[in-house]
Amino acid sequence: MTEEQKIVKMYKEMYIAMMKKDRAELERIHDDSFFIVHMTGMRQTKTEYIDAIMNGTLNYYGVEHEEARFAVNGDTAAFTGRSRVNAKVFGGGKHTWRLQLNFKLIKKDGEWKFTSANASTY
């Protein structure tokens, strides 16, 4: 499996874990340094983000992946994933979003981990 294939696999596993509210999997694939910047500009740490998924602030119901772009450089990478995501977030209604996530990643002990994400629409 290429490094790009490993990253895409992890991206897809992330969405499955978000839909299942699988804390252990989300903890595994996100580095302790992870943070996300949402479309609104709100920034959350790894713990805040995973807690928001677990407590129902962020609810994910389905996803259709559309595009993936990469720049892998040794043990670091930049990855952009574009997916149609059915979600209900921050008290709003259920909606399908054209969500783009721009990730930074690091490879530790042979495994890729997300270190940051910036969310936008496309």
N, C-alpha and C positions, 0 to 999 in steps of 0.2 A: 504494500500500500504506500503510495507517495505521501509526502508531507501534506500536500494540498488535500488529498483524499481523507487523511486523518483529521484535518481541521474541519472539513465539510461534515464528516461523520459526527464530530463533537458538537458542531453547530446544530445538527438535527437532533442529537441526543439532548441538547440543552432545551429545545422546545418541548420534547417529550417530557422531560423532567419538570418543566414549568407547568405543563398541562396536568401532570399527575401530582404536582406539589411534592416532588421527591427531593427533600432537603439534602440527603446524603449525596445524591448525584450532582446537585447544584453546587454543593460545597467542594466536591471533587474537581469539577471542571473550571471553577473560578479561583484564581490565585488569591491569597489573603490580601494582596494589595489592590484587588479589583475595585473599580468604581464605575458607575454608569451615569451619564448625563442624558436625561430625558429630553424629549422635544420641547418641553416648557423651560428647559434650562436647569431644572432641579437636579441636584447631584446626590447620589446615594452611594454609600459604601457597600461592600459585599454583604455585610451583615444586614444592613438596612434593606437592601434590595431583596435578599432571600426572605427576610422576615415579612416584607410586603407581599411576596408571593404566597407565603404560608398563611398569613392572616386574612387573605382575601382582598387586600387593597389592589393587587394585580392578579387578575384572573384570565387564564388563557384556555381557549376551547378548541382551536384548530389552526392549522398552518398549511400553506402551500408555498413551497420554495420556488423562486423564480430565477435568481441569479447569484453567482458567487464570483468574487474577484480577489486575487491574492498578490502578495509580495512577500515571499519567504526569503529571509536572509540569515542563514545559520540557525541559531536558537531563538530568533525573534521573527515575528511575522505581523503583517497587517492584512486584515481580511474584511471584506465588505459582503454582507449577506442581504439580499432583498427577498422579502417574503410577504405574502398576504396573510395577515395574522388576525384571527377572530378573537377578540378580547373585550373585557369589561374592566376598565382601570380607573382608579382614583374616584370612584363613586359615579362615574358616567354610565351611559348605556352600553349595551353590547353592540359592537361594531367591527367590521372588517377593515383593518388598516393596511395600507401599502407601506410596510415598515422597513426602513433601511437601518442596519446596525453596522457601524464602523468599529471594528475591534482591533486592539493591539493584543498580541499574544507573546508568551515566552515558553520555551521548552525547558522543563525541569525534570531531571531524572528520567529522561526519555519520553515524557508526556507533555502535550501542549496544555496550556492553561490560559484562559482569558485574563488579561490584566486591566483592560478598560473597554468601555463601549460608549459610543455616542449615537443616540437614536434620532432619526428624522423620517419624514415621509418621502416618497418618490412618485 
